[in-house]
Amino acid sequence: MTKNNKLCKIVKKILQNKKNVRFNDVDNLLKEFNYTVNQSNAGTSHYVYRKKEHSPITIPYKRPFIKECYIKEIIDILNLEEFYEKNC
């Protein structure tokens, strides 16, 4: 499976079911969009994803699934619906 196919698979999964998205899928998605991740050593469960000239995206690590409000934010910031239509 090519890199783009993997990305399309993650995007499709997120768009189809916003309530059941795992942290690893979000992590992989943001890294594919060239975000870097930082986690504080202060014992927090929040991960901050940064990209030059973009606002940071903060995602709390939660099992088994990330809350839907964070998924919707990621969809909006990355324009995932448009990305999926054009690239997948």
N, C-alpha and C positions, 0 to 999 in steps of 0.2 A: 504494500500500500504506500502510495507516495505521500509526501509531507502534506500536500494540499488536500489529498483525500482524507487524511486523518483530521485535519483542521475542519474540513467540511462536515465530517461525521460528528465532531464535537459541537459545532455550531448548530447543526440540525437537531441534535439531542437537546440542546439548551432551548432552542426556539419552540420545540414541540412540547416540552414539559418543564416549565420554569420552577416547579415545586420540588422536583427530584434531581437536583444537580449536585454532584459531589464536588468537594473542595479540589480534588486532583484535576477534574475537568476544567474548573475555573482557572486553576494555576497553569495548566498546560495552554489554555486558550490565551491568557494574558501574555504568557511568555512568547507564544507564536506571533503575537501582535507587538513584539519587541519591548514589552514592559520588563523592568527588573524588579525583583522582590526584596523587601527588607522586613525583618521581624526584630522587634526590640528584644534585648536580653533581659528586660525587666519583668519577665514572666507573663506578658500579655499574650492573648490568643489571636491578636489582630495582625494581619499581614498587610503591608502597604506596598502597592505596585506603582512604580514611577516610570515615566517616559518623558524625555525631553520635550519641553513646550506643551505639556499636557498636565491637567490637574491629577493629583495622585488618586488612586482608587484603594480604599481600605476595605478589606474583607475579613470578618472574624472567622476563625477556623471553628467549624461546628460539625459534629457528626450526627446522623449520617449525611445530612444535606444542608446546603447553604440556604439561608432564608430567601424567599422569593423577592423581597424588596432589593436585595443586593444584585440578584440576577437581572432584574429589570433595569437597574442602573447600568450594569455592564452592557446589556443589549443596546441601551440608548447611547452610551458613550462610544462604543465601538461600531455603532450602526450595523449590527449583525444581520438584520433583515436584508438590508441593501447588499451587504457583503455576500450573503448566501445567494441572493438572486443573480449577482454578477459573476460569482466565482465557483458555484457548486452545481 
